[in-house]
Amino acid sequence: MYVKPGSHPHESGKTLKVRIPNTHELLPDEGRDVPENQFWVRRLLHGDVLPAEPPAPQATPPTLAEILTEPAAGHEGFLATLAGPESGAAYDIRNGGARFSDYSRFPEGIGRGGTSTAAGAYQFTAETWKEEAARLGLADITPANQDKAAWDLAERRYRAQTGRDLETDLNAGNRQAQIASALGPTWPSLPGGSQSHQTQDQFDAALVRNTTAAAAADQSVNVATAPVANVAGGSGSSPATVHHTVTGDANLRITLGGAVPEGTTLGATTNGDLWGGPPRVERAMSGVPG
């Protein structure tokens, strides 16, 4: 829920100073999203805080995600934000700092200097990993499987705590406090958790940063789609040239349509921009289907 400080009863024009539990930061006058728990409900009933509307999102120029094919970056950014404080994003680390190199199975026992069986980027305990591996059919603990298991666990725990969908709330961009609160018992490095060393604001900033990076890394764009006979200078109308200015990395995908004349190849020029237009003929490519 979104709340702001209530009015000061004795000083006109001033608001009450309300501290946020765990971080002890002052609730800003413009308000902020907070978990709907006993503390904040009681504050609301006493008039210490008031319901408030979240600020309207500011208009921004089109992003890379809007220009290119929409990525599935929301959960990737969240996982990166989660793994950082848990393990330094190290997929081969055990509780206590020892490393493992065999990804074919979950490390046995407690690692050197550790106090639990937790291991991997998301510090799964042996019991939790066994449950996730059985649910998802994971044969090993490779980084890709750790990501799958972490997302599945986060989704299920979040839904159990809130009745809501995690990816939907991540994409909404205004429920970070609720997400951290709901998943804190599972990952105590989250804001408010028993092993947390980050504030809610730090978590929010990291989530935005990591989601933006994931979106930039995962982009794919159709730069040109046209009958190749036309692209290569054959009969028919000239193909349209599609031009996108992008920031960061992108994968270039050109879709061939129509008959492909023998000796035709496609090329692309990338120099800060992605550009698709008529290709040049370089060498024969007999038997290439349309």
C-alpha angles and dihedrals in degrees: 000000000000118000140165132200116281123241118278108253095216105029115061115224094016130106132220119264106240120181123213113235118249095011095047089212118148116257103248118244091241089056134234144223112274134175116269095240136135094274096055095038089054091048089051093051092049092050094243088124132024132211111263138183117246112246115268112256113260118243111254134182115267112286128222089258090057094047096046133041108302109258131216089239101131097085093036090058091047093051091050089050090049097046095050099069093030098056111346084263090289112150093193102052129110130204105281095034103276117136132226128202104188108090093174092090141009112276112262124239128343118325124238109287092007133122100205142027091256114139143163134035093310096036097239115189116230091253095050092046091051090054094048094044090053093047095049100031094242113173097188143012100251117152091258091054092046088056092049093049094046093052093046092049093046092049094049096044092046093050091047091052099041109013087234137114114257099211092048091053093045090054091047088065097208104080101069093121092052091048092051092046094049095047098037094094089056097041108025092189089076117101110290093017124131092253099034122138096172134080123229089254091054091050091048092050093048091049092053092045095048095044091051090050092049091050092050092049096048101048123130126179137187099229096178137005117179142127104282091223087065094041090053093052100267128139122302136055121326115263120248117253115229117207127188129175109212139179121218128006124333137176115234116220122181117189117211118215133180126011117340112221116223112265096028124135131168126229138182134203118218121184105142087311131070112226131181124188142122111338127221128243110247109156142346120282103184118190098019106152123230 
